[in-house]
Amino acid sequence: MIVFPNCKINLGLWVTQRRKDGYHNIQTVMFPVPWCDVLEIVSAKDSGTTITITGIPVGGEAENNLCYRAWQMLADAFGIPPVHIHLHKVIPTGAGLGGGSSDASFTLRLLNVLFKLNLDTDALRTFAVKLGMDCPFFIENVPALSTGRGEFLKPVSLYLDGLYLVVVKPPVHVSTAAAFIGIKPLSRENSIDEYTDASIEHWRHTLHNDFENNVFELYPDILEIKNSLYRQGAVYASMSGSGSAVYGLFKKETAIMDYPGCEVFQTLLGSQSQ
């Protein structure tokens, strides 16, 4: 069976509280984007579970890959047999787009179907959160308010159909640890989805990613990408997650400038199934 794990963008991202366990609480609205990897899983029958990865290089041991870990989790819980996993990476890594999390959640979803486990959405989310805080989002894969460490989700009504999305991923990897340096959590009275409910023309002034100031200071080229998207007519532009990808939303199709060394994805939202 073959599926196409997609990525996401963050519409605003607030760091609201440092927790006693050393992690942080956040608020963000996550939106699925049809920039996809390719994932195939078939029964391995007489051999052990294997994973092969093509496309964009992914470092680390195979057993540490989130797709493999997703299989191992369900194998431990339900005794499912070995499989062959093939992942073709298209979504850039270290980008704040959640590609690895998506791959893991789509693995859970695919194994659920392949082996007729009959796990409902809540059960799949319970397994997904053990793999990473972005993973539960990709179980339902619809626009959602994300709170807590990212594990609490509430679907939101958010329609961006007809807007053109441009995502630019520079050749920079921003580590999560580096992104958090200097972050000062700030509690807000309002919920961030109240701002996404407003007209998109207001987002530039109200919808902020708290990681941007720190990341832009470390990597001025990322700030320049955001500024260039605005110069080209974006109605809203932002860094996604903790970076390094930056996206712009446009009301009409635009001839986007060349970004040497960067990966660029463009789509008309609503033109593809997510």
C-alpha positions as CSV (number, residue, x, y, z in Angstrom):
1,M,0.0,0.0,0.0
2,I,1.2,3.5,-0.8
3,V,0.3,6.8,0.8
4,F,1.6,10.4,0.5
5,P,2.4,12.0,3.8
6,N,2.0,15.8,3.6
7,C,3.6,18.5,5.6
8,K,2.1,21.5,7.5
9,I,2.7,25.2,8.2
10,N,2.2,27.0,11.5
11,L,-0.1,30.1,11.4
12,G,1.4,31.9,14.3
13,L,3.2,30.2,17.1
14,W,3.2,31.4,20.7
15,V,5.5,30.0,23.5
16,T,3.3,30.6,26.5
17,Q,4.8,28.8,29.5
18,R,7.9,26.9,30.6
19,R,6.7,23.7,32.2
20,K,8.1,22.0,35.3
21,D,9.3,19.1,33.1
22,G,11.5,21.5,31.2
23,Y,9.4,21.6,28.1
24,H,7.2,24.5,27.0
25,N,3.5,25.0,26.4
26,I,2.6,26.6,23.0
27,Q,-0.3,27.8,21.0
28,T,-0.4,27.5,17.2
29,V,-2.8,26.9,14.4
30,M,-1.5,24.1,12.1
31,F,-2.6,23.8,8.5
32,P,-1.9,20.9,6.2
33,V,0.0,21.5,3.0
34,P,0.2,19.2,0.0
35,W,4.0,19.0,-0.2
36,C,4.3,15.2,0.2
37,D,6.7,12.3,0.8
38,V,5.9,8.9,-0.6
39,L,5.4,5.9,1.8
40,E,5.0,2.3,0.9
41,I,4.5,-0.6,3.3
42,V,4.1,-4.2,2.3
43,S,4.2,-7.4,4.3
44,A,7.7,-8.8,4.8
45,K,6.5,-12.4,5.3
46,D,9.5,-14.5,6.2
47,S,12.0,-11.7,6.8
48,G,12.4,-9.1,9.5
49,T,11.2,-5.5,9.3
50,T,13.3,-3.3,7.0
51,I,13.2,0.3,6.0
52,T,14.8,1.9,2.9
53,I,14.9,5.6,2.3
54,T,15.4,7.4,-1.0
55,G,15.2,11.1,-2.1
56,I,16.5,13.6,0.4
57,P,19.1,12.0,2.6
58,V,18.0,11.2,6.1
59,G,20.7,10.5,8.7
60,G,20.7,8.1,11.6
61,E,20.2,4.4,12.1
62,A,17.1,2.8,10.4
63,E,15.8,1.6,13.8
64,N,15.7,5.2,15.0
65,N,13.6,6.4,12.1
66,L,10.1,7.4,13.2
67,C,8.4,5.1,10.6
68,Y,10.3,2.1,12.0
69,R,9.5,3.2,15.6
70,A,5.8,3.5,14.6
71,W,5.8,-0.1,13.4
72,Q,7.7,-1.3,16.5
73,M,5.2,0.4,18.7
74,L,2.2,-1.4,17.1
75,A,4.2,-4.7,16.9
76,D,4.8,-4.5,20.6
77,A,1.1,-3.7,21.3
78,F,-0.7,-6.0,18.8
79,G,1.9,-8.4,17.5
80,I,1.7,-7.3,13.9
81,P,4.1,-9.1,11.6
82,P,7.3,-7.6,10.0
83,V,6.9,-5.3,7.0
84,H,9.1,-3.7,4.4
85,I,8.9,0.1,4.6
86,H,10.1,2.3,1.7
87,L,10.1,6.1,2.3
88,H,10.9,8.5,-0.5
89,K,11.7,11.9,1.1
90,V,10.6,15.0,-0.7
91,I,9.7,17.3,2.2
92,P,12.8,19.1,3.4
93,T,14.2,18.1,6.8
94,G,15.0,20.6,9.6
95,A,12.4,23.0,8.1
96,G,9.7,23.3,10.7
97,L,7.3,21.6,8.2
98,G,6.7,18.4,10.2
99,G,7.7,16.0,7.5
100,G,9.2,13.4,9.8
101,S,6.1,13.6,12.1
102,S,3.8,13.2,9.1
103,D,5.7,10.1,7.9
104,A,5.3,8.5,11.4
105,S,1.6,9.2,11.7
106,F,0.9,8.0,8.1
107,T,2.8,4.8,9.1
108,L,0.4,4.3,12.0
109,R,-2.6,5.0,9.8
110,L,-1.4,2.6,7.1
111,L,-0.5,-0.2,9.4
112,N,-3.9,0.2,11.1
113,V,-5.6,-0.4,7.7
114,L,-3.1,-3.1,6.5
115,F,-3.5,-5.3,9.5
116,K,-7.2,-4.4,10.3
117,L,-6.4,-3.2,13.8
118,N,-9.6,-1.1,13.9
119,L,-8.0,1.7,16.0
120,D,-10.1,4.8,16.1
121,T,-8.8,8.3,15.8
122,D,-8.3,8.7,19.6
123,A,-6.3,5.5,19.8
124,L,-4.1,6.5,16.9
125,R,-3.5,9.9,18.5
126,T,-2.4,8.2,21.7
127,F,0.2,6.2,19.9
128,A,1.2,9.2,17.8
129,V,2.0,11.5,20.7
130,K,4.6,8.9,21.9
131,L,6.5,9.5,18.7
132,G,6.5,13.3,18.8
133,M,4.4,16.4,19.6
134,D,3.6,17.2,15.9
135,C,2.5,13.6,15.1
136,P,-1.0,13.7,16.5
137,F,-1.9,16.5,14.1
138,F,-1.4,14.3,11.1
139,I,-3.8,11.6,12.3
140,E,-6.8,13.7,11.3
141,N,-4.8,16.1,9.1
142,V,-7.2,19.0,9.3
143,P,-6.6,22.7,10.4
144,A,-6.4,22.6,14.1
145,L,-5.5,24.7,17.2
146,S,-2.6,23.0,18.9
147,T,-1.9,23.6,22.6
148,G,0.0,22.1,25.5
149,R,3.4,20.8,24.1
150,G,1.5,20.4,20.8
151,E,-0.4,17.3,21.7
152,F,-3.8,18.9,22.4
153,L,-5.7,19.6,19.2
154,K,-9.0,21.3,18.4
155,P,-10.2,21.5,14.8
156,V,-10.8,25.0,13.6
157,S,-12.8,26.4,10.7
158,L,-10.1,27.9,8.4
159,Y,-10.5,28.1,4.6
160,L,-7.6,29.3,2.6
161,D,-8.8,27.9,-0.7
162,G,-8.0,30.1,-3.7
163,L,-4.8,31.5,-2.0
164,Y,-1.4,30.8,-3.5
165,L,1.1,29.3,-1.1
166,V,4.9,29.6,-1.6
167,V,7.2,27.8,0.8
168,V,11.0,28.6,0.7
169,K,13.4,26.3,2.5
170,P,16.9,27.8,2.7
171,P,20.0,25.5,3.0
172,V,20.0,26.0,6.8
173,H,19.1,23.6,9.6
174,V,17.7,25.3,12.7
175,S,18.0,23.0,15.7
176,T,15.1,23.2,18.1
177,A,17.6,23.9,21.0
178,A,19.0,26.9,19.1
179,A,15.5,28.2,18.4
180,F,14.6,28.2,22.1
181,I,17.7,30.1,23.1
182,G,16.5,33.5,24.5
183,I,12.8,32.6,24.2
184,K,10.8,34.3,27.0
185,P,7.4,32.6,27.4
186,L,4.5,35.0,27.5
187,S,1.0,34.1,28.7
188,R,-1.7,35.6,26.5
189,E,-5.3,36.3,27.4
190,N,-6.7,35.4,24.0
191,S,-6.4,32.2,22.0
192,I,-4.4,32.3,18.8
193,D,-7.2,30.9,16.7
194,E,-9.2,34.1,17.5
195,Y,-6.6,35.9,15.3
196,T,-6.8,33.3,12.4
197,D,-10.5,33.9,12.5
198,A,-10.0,37.5,11.5
199,S,-9.4,38.6,7.9
200,I,-6.0,37.5,6.5
201,E,-5.2,41.2,5.9
202,H,-4.8,41.6,9.6
203,W,-2.5,38.6,10.2
204,R,0.7,40.5,9.4
205,H,0.1,42.7,12.4
206,T,-1.4,40.2,14.9
207,L,-0.2,36.7,14.0
208,H,3.4,36.2,15.2
209,N,5.8,33.3,15.5
210,D,7.7,33.8,18.7
211,F,10.7,31.9,17.3
212,E,11.3,34.4,14.6
213,N,13.2,37.1,16.5
214,N,15.7,34.7,17.8
215,V,16.1,32.7,14.6
216,F,16.3,35.8,12.4
217,E,19.1,37.1,14.6
218,L,21.0,33.9,14.2
219,Y,20.3,33.6,10.5
220,P,19.6,36.9,8.8
221,D,19.1,35.2,5.4
222,I,15.9,33.7,6.8
223,L,14.6,37.1,7.7
224,E,15.5,38.3,4.2
225,I,13.4,35.5,2.6
226,K,10.4,36.6,4.7
227,N,10.9,40.3,3.7
228,S,11.3,39.3,0.0
229,L,7.9,37.5,0.1
230,Y,6.2,40.6,1.3
231,R,8.0,42.7,-1.3
232,Q,6.6,40.3,-4.0
233,G,3.0,40.8,-2.7
234,A,2.4,38.3,0.0
235,V,-0.6,39.2,2.1
236,Y,1.0,37.2,5.0
237,A,4.4,35.6,5.4
238,S,5.9,33.8,8.3
239,M,8.5,31.2,9.4
240,S,6.9,27.8,10.0
241,G,7.6,26.1,13.4
242,S,11.1,26.7,14.6
243,G,12.4,27.1,11.0
244,S,14.1,27.3,8.7
245,A,11.3,27.2,6.1
246,V,9.4,30.5,5.4
247,Y,6.1,30.7,3.6
248,G,4.0,33.4,1.9
249,L,0.3,33.5,1.1
250,F,-0.7,35.4,-2.0
251,K,-4.1,36.4,-3.3
252,K,-3.0,36.0,-6.9
253,E,-0.4,33.9,-8.7
254,T,2.9,35.6,-8.7
255,A,6.2,35.0,-10.6
256,I,8.3,34.2,-7.5
257,M,11.9,35.3,-7.7
258,D,14.7,32.8,-7.8
259,Y,16.1,31.7,-4.4
260,P,19.6,30.2,-5.2
261,G,20.3,27.1,-3.1
262,C,16.8,27.0,-1.7
263,E,14.0,24.5,-2.2
264,V,10.8,26.2,-3.3
265,F,7.3,24.7,-3.3
266,Q,4.2,26.5,-4.8
267,T,0.6,25.5,-4.9
268,L,-2.9,26.9,-5.2
269,L,-4.6,25.9,-2.0
270,G,-7.7,23.9,-2.5
271,S,-6.4,22.6,-5.8
272,Q,-5.2,19.3,-4.4
273,S,-6.7,16.9,-1.9
274,Q,-5.0,17.0,1.5
